[in-house]
Amino acid sequence: MNARLLIIRHGQTDWNQQGRFQGQSDLPLNSVGLRQAQAAGWAAAQALNGEQPQAIYASDLRRARQSAEAVHTALPNNESIPLIAEPRLREMSFGDWEGMTYAEIQARYSGALQRWEADLENIAPPNGETLRQMVERVQAALNDLLQAHPNGTTLLVGHGGPLQLLIALTLGLSPARFWQIHLSNASLSELRIYPEGAILNLLNCTSHLKGIE
């Protein structure tokens, strides 16, 4: 195995800008996010340096799908690059907290928030999912991807939570520490995966986003 993953977080949405929990609410990119996604596509094309990626896998939520489409458009000879929807790369479901800011959740759900923050793996937001549930689906998606593409480059376009978790899992870190890996909107990261383990070559690169407001 000699797999290379180029990892791109989706561009900005209005809820990103407002600091609201999005989860699996299906928001579109805003105007800044669309420009960010285009820039991420150019950055991915430069990182590929003429190599043809085997596929682009993207969460099926609209903000990720729009970002993946912008990346796909920016790649040369893109008609031969499959763009594949992968629901298992969706953001964590925050249930009743989606659309709320952290301060609003503190005010209305202080007890539930404290319990959740004390044990993310086993406690879910009201009507949401646990970290353990997200680990299961992200790990399964990663396993299937590596089985289908054990060599060469594949692009992943998705959300901060599951992509940070994917990086943590690949590096052998505790899933509960995934929040210590930060991915900005439309950032580019790179993992190399070998039989002996993984190497993180690039994390949260945003140099391609300069001047986008």
N, C-alpha and C positions, 0 to 999 in steps of 0.2 A: 504493500500500500504506500502510495505517495500522493495524497490528496491535498489540494489547496482550496481553501474556502475564502472567498472574498465576501465580507459581511457588511451589509449596508442597512442602517436604520432608516425608516421612512422619514420624509420631510415633515415640516411643521404643519400642525393644524391649529385652529382657533383655540381648542382646549389645551394644547401644549402651551400656547402663548399665555393663556389665562391660569395655568397651573392646576388644571382639573384632571381628576382621574378619568382616563378614557376606557381602559380595559377593552372589552369586546364591543363597545358602542361603535357604530360604523360611520365614522366621520371622514369627510374628504380632506385633502390637503387645502390649505389656504394659498394665496398668491405667492407668499414667500416660500412655502413648502414646495410648490411646483417648480420654482426656480432652483431651490436646493436640490431637488431630485434630479433635475437636468444636469446640474453641476456634478452630482455624485456619479451620474452616468459617464460624464467625461473623465472623471477621476478613475473610474473602474476601467475605462478603455485604455487609459495611460498605464494603469497597473498591469493590464493584460499584455501590453507591449507586443501586440500582434498575435498573441495566442487566442485560439478560439475556445471560449468556455463551453462546457458540455451542456449546461442548462442553467436557467435561472429559476430558483424556487422562491415563492413569495407567499406570505400570509394572504388569505383570501379577503381580509378586511380592506375596505376601499382605500384607506390612506397608504397601505402597503402595496396594494395592487397598482395604484396610480404611480407610486414611486418606481415600482418594478418596470412598468411600461415605459417610463422616462429613461430608465437605465438601459432597457432593451433597445430603445430607439437610438441611443447614443453609440451603441456598439456597431462596428463595421460588420458587414455580412450577417446582419441580425436575422435575416429570414431563415437561416439554418439553426438558430439557437432556440430551443424550446423554452417557453415561459409557462411554468407549472404552478398552479395554485396548490398550496399546502396548508390546510386548515389547522394542522397541529402546531404551526408557527404563530398562531394567534397570541395576542397579549393575554396576560392573566385576566380572568374574569373577576372584577371587583364588585359585582352584584349591585346592591342598593347604593353603593358609594359612587358609582359612575356618574360623571357630570358634576361632582362636588370637588371643592378644594380641600386641602388637608385641614385648614382651619374650620371649615364647615363640618367636616367629619368629626373633628375633636369636639365641636360644640354639640352635635346631635348624637354621636355614637361613642362617647369617650370610653365607656367600659369595654365595648366590643373592639375598639381600636387598640386599647392596651393589651387585651388578650391576644389579638392578632399579631401585634408587633412582638410579643413575648414568645410566640410559637408559630411562625409563618408556615412551617412544614405541615402542621396538623390542624390549624384553625383557619377557617375561611372568613372573609367578609360576609355579611348577611346576603345569602343567595349567590355568593361567589364561589371561587374554587380555592383549594389549598395549594401551597407551593409543591407539595408532594404530587398532586394531580398534574400540575404543570410540568414537573420533572418527568413524569411518566410519558407524557405525549411528546415533549421536546426530545427526550432520549430516543424514543421510538422513531421519530422523524429523522434524527441524525443517523441512527443505525441503518435505516432504509436508504438514506442518501449515500452513505459510504459503501453500502453493498452495491448500489447501482453505479456509483462513480468512485471506485477505489483509487483511481489515478487521474491526474489532470485537474483542471480548475472548474469549480462550480460556484455560482453566485447565490447568496441568500439575501433576501430583502424582507425585513420584518420590523419587529417592535423591540423597544429597549429591554423589557423584562426577559422574554424568551431568548433573545440573542445574547444578552449578558449571561444568562443561565447556560446556554449552549457552550459559550467560551469557558465558563467555570467547569462544566462537566468534562469537556475535552481535555482541560489541563489537570484534571483530577482533584479539583478544589471542592470543598463542601458546598452543596447547592444552597445552603442557608447563607453563604457569603456572596451570593451573586450580586447583591446590591453594591458591593465594593468595586465592581467593574462598571464604569460609566460609559454609555454610548450616547452621544449627542445626536440630534436630528440630522439625518443625511450624512452621518459620519461613515468613514470607510475603515474597516479592520481586516486583518489577514491572519489566518491560521494555516499551518502546515501540519498534516497528520500522517504519522509514520507508525509502523507496527510497534516501535519502542515507546511511542508517546507523541505528544503534540508540542509544537513551537508556536508561540504568539509573536509574529513578526511585526505586526502593526496594530495599534489600538487607538480607536477614536480619532482618526485623522480628519481634520476639518479645514485644512489649508485651502481646499478648493472652494470653500464657502465665503471667502473674504469678499466683502463688498455687497453681499446679498442681504438686503433688509426688507 
